[in-house]
Amino acid sequence: MHQDIHTVVESDFLAVNDFIVEQLYSEVNLVENIGHYIVEAGGKRMRPVLTLLAARSCGIETEQHIPMAAVIEFIHTATLLHDDVVDMSTLRRGRPTVNAEWNNPSSVLVGDFIYSRAFQILVRIGDMRIMEIIADTTNKIAEGEVLQLITKNNPAASEANYMQVIESKTAILFQAAAQCGALLANAETEVENALKEFGMRVGTAFQLVDDVLDYAGDAANLGKNIGDDLAEGKPTLPLIYAIDNGGDEQKELIQEALKIDELPEKMLQEVIEIVRNSGGLEYTQNLANSHAQAAQECLGGLPESEFRQAMETMVDLAVNRRS
């Protein structure tokens, strides 16, 4: 991710990293080893950075945004640990997933540890409204995961289904990250709501681009395999668009491919080709761009600051990235 986003909150960001390492302490070695393994994999850390930027842009006067950003990162990390088991993924951020490196039970149980540690930190922050938001968010993410499970291998999945999944599964944590940052800074309700919507919009745009990259990116940049979603039987928007707008023969091939658990390489390549030629990638990218545009408009009511500017940059990066 772009340097300047982290730079404006650099000391906060380092404090969050230190706090995370401290909070991963456990007398059970396996918990610590796995915790460090996944946290050190890094990633873009967009969600905790969003908490820091939202809090700073609202002029926060306490240090509460540090543990709050860690809570957001922990919830995200726990969902990844569980996700990779459900999806039987072997690669994340260019490294073997925890379930591939250790095993499924370890991945699930350490995910539980990290989830519950997030709630311990929340209790220490001690803000009932924030606890409510995070409790609701975590519950919604779990629903989103189940919803995705139901639409798996389903050739009849619709764009509305898909949008519901990404809102619950991905965008809602961005929403909570921004809203809680604003709340901790005692922002006016209007500003809090604007940042809440900003989070939802940028999170949606981020996921839409993710789904474009699954067909259009390259494995070296992505840190995961191209066509992974398809291989896992996930009907994402580019694929749904190709089904809705392709010829009968193409439609049949995609629907057939979605039902197969172990997709042969040749068929995988054929479907990727159909999706790339269907206009589905452009359609999905355009939708991402319109959510990004709406996100930028949410920032209009915030005072000019380097933090607001960094959030504007974050939107651009979410839609223009290659990985």
Buried (B, 14 or more C-beta within 10 A) or exposed (E): BBEEBBEBBEEBBEBBBEBBBEBBEBEEEEBBBBBEBBBEBEBBBBBBBBBBBBBBBBEBEEEBBBBBBBBBBBBBBBBBBBBBBBBEBBBBBEBBBBBBBBEBEBBBBBBBBBBEBBBEBBEEBEBEEBBEBBEEBBEBBBBBBEBBEEBBBBBEBBBEBBBBBBBBBBBBBBBBBBBBBBBBBEBEEEBBBBBBBBBBBBBBBBBBBBBBBBBBBEEEEBBBBBBBBBBBBBBBBBBBBBBEEBEEEBBEBBBEBBEEEEBEEEBBEBBBEBBBEBBBBEBBBEBBBBBBEBBBEBBEEBEEBEBBBBBBBBBEBBBEBEB
